[in-house]
Amino acid sequence: KRKIGILTGGGDCPGLNAVIRGVVKSSIIRRGWDVVGIQDGFDGLLYEKNIRSLRLNDVRGILPRGGTILGTSNRGNPFSYPVEVDGTIEMTDVSDQVVATIRKLGIDALVAVGGDGSLKIALELMKKGIPIVGVPKTIDNDLMETDVTFGYNTALETATDALDKLHSTAESHHRVMIMEVMGRYAGWIALESGISGGADVILIPEIPFDIRKVCKAVDDRRRRGSKFSIIVAAEGAFPRGGARIVSRKADELNAVERLGGIGNFVARELTSCLDMDIRVMVLGHLQRGGSPSTFDRCLGSRFGVKAVELIEKELFGNMVCLRGRDIRSVAIERAVRKLKLVNPHGQMVAAAEELGIFVGR
Ligand code: F6P
């Protein structure tokens, strides 16, 4: 009889509970295994008290719930963990403590549900002898080796719904509405919700934009008789020649971020070249919340089931993934090498341009 652990790391995302439920159900019902849930991501593995048994009762009713019943962490990298030493915080390798907790609790294998960062940590723990399988997760959809991640679809629904709502008020007031969406490195949410929500301009990190051309696009539209415009900007979009956001650490924020985010930056720049009323909305963490869509519930559930199968077959170091309509597996190492970005010359951008959407170039 096996005992497996599951944790959710990094930013939360709709569909995490579907994964947890899938893992618990297929482990208990189909195999008679024990499952333990680790509280607050990798942080939870530091102390035994954060680990509790997960039974069928514990996952009852969680399928439609957003977030993660296990909690997640903001800074939980056991290889570089903030530890207070003589009144100052020092980044310390506490991974031995993590390994000790796993061994002490008799956990045979771990399911790590996470994005790029959490999966890299999982790989490091593998090197210390912990058998791990990964489940890819991010609303940004920027993970390689899987067609899509759960959470992305729900985030798109939220963003598209917001664009629909912004449309009516923009039209009534003859305004330019700028909606900033998530996507620090990849513009998937901006691009796909922008197409689906009928945006006029889409700005993504993969295509540095020329602000004068953005201005012209909006002005041309006005001249053609459309008195309002909708701009969707991924938070990581940046002006040509400007610095790209490469790090999230507060002391390394670039100029655009210091100016209050790309939405505000674009608004300020447009104010100087357009005689139109402009408003900015940052959609923010709404995109990470809410009940998962049908697609994300199903994908999360299937990922959970597949993760258990990988453990049964001892295919450690692999993560589950979606290829076409099939759930498969792939080495985690392949998935974390680089991020999956929008191809500026790919079909999706081309379709946006065919639709008359200005994508910043
Ligand atoms: O999951 C990634 C992401 O959605 C990014 O697009 C965004 O920059 C980030 O999370 C924000 O995370 P937090 O505010 O939780 O640090």
Residues whose N, C-alpha, C, O or C-beta is under 5 A from the ligand:
A	BS01	F6P	G11 T138 I139 D140 M182 G183 R184
